[in-house]
Amino acid sequence: MTFLSLSILCSSFINWIFRRFKRAEVNTFHAIVINYLTCSVVGQALGRTFIFSSEQQQTSYFWFALILGFLFVGVFFCMAKTTEIFGVASNAVSSKMAFIFPALFYFFWLNEEISWLKWIGLGLALLAVLAINKRSKKSENIDGPIFFPILVFIGSGIIDGCMKWIDLTYLNGSSPLMATTTIFTGAFLVGLVILIIKRDFHIKKKDWIAGFLLGVPNYFSIYFLILALQQLTGQSTGAIFAVNNVGVILVSTLGSILFFKDKLNKMQTIGLTLSIVSILIITLAI
């Protein structure tokens, strides 16, 4: 359980760092690009492989994973804006409840049976996302559109589905370390191209620091989860993901309350509760 706990903690750190962006006046997009550069460097160091070596470019997943990086940049930007506008709990639930998309992917494309208990869990997951992002009357003047958490929900689900597709189609049980690093590298390149097109080269020191601080837990949240899955071979993969999702939602939310004095309104509390119940129900159904 050590690796799983470390993965949960790293994912929570991402949400907490996002929470500081606005107050620290960090340029969100600059920090996200630096974050993916950090992830790419860390991944290549751990894998002891240059990402653009001829051997790596010949892997079956290389170009698909590289292109997938485009989606990563967009979703990560929406995650940052969701945390900034709606709070840590909203982002944690919106991103972690997105597991309903891979579940539907298993059902429609892989012909995996979904029991009535799973359908109840999936329905509660959708209600959780809607509830936790519902604005109270006192918060109508929040400066930002509600489509950010919706995009996080949908985008995270598509990413999870694509990651499963890579695993089933290309990896065949082998380590996803370099495939993940390839996606991070693709995300960095997309971000870099956008900066070049916009001629936005004035990256402040605090943006570099924020990007590095974001990139390290971002990479290791996935790396430790991979190690946990490999270590806990006797456990259900779905159950491990469920525990990870519940852990991230709870730790992120509790940390935001303790460290940033965030408060949950009635609908957010209902959404948080529904998210936990949803994951527990689906865990029982596995």
C-alpha positions in Angstrom: 0.0 0.0 0.0 3.0 2.3 0.2 3.2 3.1 -3.5 -0.6 3.6 -3.7 -0.4 6.0 -0.7 2.4 7.9 -2.4 0.4 8.1 -5.7 -2.6 9.6 -3.8 -0.4 12.1 -2.0 1.3 13.2 -5.3 -2.1 13.7 -7.0 -3.3 15.7 -4.0 -0.2 17.9 -4.3 -1.1 18.7 -7.9 -4.5 20.1 -6.7 -2.9 22.1 -3.9 -0.3 23.6 -6.2 -3.0 24.6 -8.6 -4.8 26.3 -5.6 -1.8 28.6 -5.1 -1.5 29.7 -8.8 -3.8 32.7 -8.6 -2.5 34.1 -5.3 1.1 33.7 -6.5 0.2 35.3 -9.8 1.6 32.4 -11.7 1.0 32.3 -15.5 -1.0 29.1 -15.7 -0.1 28.1 -19.2 3.7 28.8 -18.7 3.7 26.6 -15.6 1.9 23.8 -17.4 4.4 23.8 -20.3 7.3 23.7 -17.8 5.5 21.0 -15.9 5.4 18.7 -18.9 9.1 19.5 -19.7 9.9 18.3 -16.2 7.7 15.2 -16.6 9.5 14.3 -19.8 13.0 14.8 -18.3 12.1 12.7 -15.2 10.6 10.0 -17.3 13.6 9.7 -19.6 16.0 9.7 -16.6 14.0 6.9 -15.0 13.7 4.9 -18.2 17.4 5.7 -19.2 16.1 6.2 -22.7 16.2 9.2 -25.0 12.6 9.7 -26.1 13.5 10.4 -29.8 16.0 7.6 -30.2 15.4 5.4 -33.3 14.5 2.5 -31.1 11.8 4.5 -29.3 10.4 6.0 -32.4 9.9 2.5 -33.8 7.6 1.4 -30.9 4.1 0.8 -32.0 2.5 3.4 -29.6 5.0 6.3 -30.2 3.1 8.6 -32.6 -0.3 7.9 -31.0 1.1 8.7 -27.5 2.9 11.8 -28.8 -0.3 13.2 -30.4 -2.3 12.3 -27.2 -0.1 14.9 -25.5 -2.3 17.6 -27.2 -5.2 16.5 -25.1 -3.1 16.5 -21.9 -2.3 20.1 -22.2 -5.9 21.2 -22.7 -7.2 19.1 -19.8 -4.4 20.1 -17.4 -5.2 23.8 -18.2 -8.9 23.2 -17.5 -7.9 21.5 -14.2 -5.9 24.5 -13.1 -8.8 26.9 -14.0 -11.3 24.6 -12.2 -9.3 24.6 -9.0 -8.7 28.4 -9.3 -12.4 29.2 -9.8 -14.4 26.4 -8.1 -11.9 25.0 -5.6 -9.8 21.8 -5.0 -12.8 19.6 -4.2 -14.5 20.4 -7.5 -11.4 19.6 -9.6 -10.7 16.4 -7.6 -14.2 15.1 -8.1 -14.5 16.2 -11.8 -11.2 14.5 -12.8 -11.6 11.3 -10.7 -15.2 10.7 -11.5 -14.2 10.5 -15.1 -13.6 6.8 -14.7 -17.2 6.3 -16.0 -15.8 6.9 -19.6 -13.4 3.9 -19.5 -16.2 1.9 -18.0 -18.4 2.7 -20.9 -15.5 2.0 -23.2 -15.2 -1.5 -21.8 -18.9 -2.0 -22.2 -19.4 -0.8 -25.8 -16.0 -1.7 -27.4 -14.8 -4.6 -25.3 -18.2 -6.2 -24.7 -17.6 -6.2 -20.9 -20.7 -6.7 -18.9 -21.9 -3.9 -16.6 -24.1 -5.1 -13.7 -27.0 -3.0 -12.5 -24.9 -2.1 -9.4 -22.2 -0.6 -11.7 -24.9 1.4 -13.6 -26.1 2.8 -10.3 -22.5 3.7 -9.4 -21.9 5.4 -12.8 -25.1 7.4 -12.4 -24.1 8.6 -9.0 -20.7 9.6 -10.4 -22.4 11.9 -12.9 -24.6 13.4 -10.3 -21.5 14.0 -8.1 -19.8 16.0 -10.8 -23.0 18.1 -11.4 -23.6 18.7 -7.6 -20.1 19.7 -6.6 -19.9 22.2 -9.5 -23.3 23.8 -8.8 -22.9 27.4 -7.8 -24.7 28.7 -4.7 -26.5 32.1 -4.9 -23.7 33.7 -3.0 -21.1 32.6 -5.5 -22.9 33.8 -8.7 -20.2 36.5 -9.1 -17.4 33.9 -9.5 -15.2 35.1 -12.3 -15.2 32.1 -14.7 -17.3 29.8 -16.8 -18.7 26.5 -15.5 -17.6 24.6 -18.6 -14.0 24.2 -17.2 -15.0 21.4 -14.7 -17.2 19.8 -17.4 -14.2 19.8 -19.8 -12.1 18.3 -17.0 -14.7 15.6 -16.5 -15.0 14.7 -20.2 -11.3 15.2 -21.1 -10.0 13.1 -18.2 -12.4 10.4 -19.2 -11.1 10.4 -22.8 -7.5 10.3 -21.6 -8.3 7.3 -19.3 -9.9 5.5 -22.2 -7.0 6.3 -24.5 -4.5 5.1 -21.9 -6.4 1.8 -21.6 -6.5 1.6 -25.4 -2.7 2.0 -25.5 -2.3 -0.7 -22.8 -4.6 -3.2 -24.5 -3.4 -2.5 -28.1 0.3 -1.8 -27.8 1.8 -2.6 -24.4 0.4 -6.1 -23.9 1.3 -6.1 -20.2 4.8 -4.5 -20.6 5.8 -1.4 -18.5 4.0 1.8 -19.5 6.9 4.0 -18.3 8.2 5.1 -21.7 4.7 5.3 -23.2 3.7 7.7 -20.4 6.9 9.7 -20.9 6.1 9.9 -24.6 2.7 11.4 -23.9 4.3 14.0 -21.5 6.8 14.9 -24.2 4.1 15.3 -26.7 2.3 17.6 -24.3 5.4 19.7 -23.8 6.0 20.0 -27.6 2.3 21.1 -28.1 2.7 23.7 -25.4 6.0 24.9 -26.9 4.5 25.3 -30.3 1.7 27.4 -28.9 4.2 29.6 -27.1 6.1 30.0 -30.4 3.0 30.9 -32.4 1.9 33.4 -29.7 5.5 34.7 -29.4 5.1 34.3 -25.7 8.7 33.8 -24.5 8.7 35.9 -21.4 8.5 33.2 -18.8 9.1 34.5 -15.3 11.2 32.8 -12.6 8.2 31.9 -10.5 6.5 30.2 -13.6 9.6 28.0 -13.9 9.5 27.2 -10.2 5.7 26.5 -10.3 6.1 24.3 -13.3 8.9 22.3 -11.7 6.9 21.9 -8.5 3.9 20.8 -10.5 5.8 18.4 -12.8 7.5 16.3 -10.2 4.3 15.1 -8.4 2.5 15.0 -11.7 4.9 12.4 -13.0 5.2 10.4 -9.8 1.5 10.3 -9.3 1.3 8.0 -12.3 4.7 6.3 -11.7 3.7 5.2 -8.2 0.3 4.1 -9.3 2.0 1.8 -11.9 4.2 0.4 -9.2 1.2 -0.2 -7.0 -0.6 -2.0 -9.7 2.5 -4.2 -10.3 3.0 -4.9 -6.6 -0.7 -5.6 -5.8 -1.1 -8.3 -8.4 -3.5 -10.3 -6.3 -5.9 -7.4 -6.1 -8.6 -6.3 -8.6 -7.2 -3.5 -10.8 -10.6 -1.8 -10.7 -10.5 -1.9 -6.9 -7.1 -0.3 -6.8 -8.2 2.5 -9.1 -11.3 3.0 -6.9 -9.2 3.3 -3.7 -6.9 5.7 -5.5 -9.8 7.9 -6.7 -11.4 8.0 -3.2 -8.1 8.7 -1.6 -7.3 11.6 -4.0 -10.7 13.2 -3.5 -10.6 12.9 0.3 -7.0 13.9 0.8 -7.2 16.8 -1.7 -10.4 18.1 -0.1 -9.2 17.7 3.5 -5.9 19.4 2.6 -7.7 22.3 1.0 -9.8 22.8 4.2 -6.8 22.6 6.5 -4.2 24.5 4.5 -6.3 27.0 2.6 -9.3 27.3 4.9 -11.6 26.3 2.0 -15.3 25.7 2.9 -17.7 23.4 1.1 -21.3 24.6 0.5 -24.2 22.2 0.9 -24.2 21.1 -2.8 -20.5 20.5 -2.8 -20.8 18.4 0.4 -23.5 16.3 -1.3 -21.3 16.0 -4.5 -18.3 14.9 -2.4 -20.4 12.3 -0.6 -22.0 11.0 -3.8 -18.5 10.6 -5.4 -17.3 8.4 -2.5 -20.5 6.4 -2.5 -20.2 5.9 -6.2 -16.7 4.6 -6.1 -17.5 2.3 -3.2 -20.6 0.8 -5.0 -18.5 0.2 -8.2 -15.8 -1.4 -6.0 -18.4 -3.8 -4.6 -19.6 -4.6 -8.1 -16.1 -5.6 -9.4 
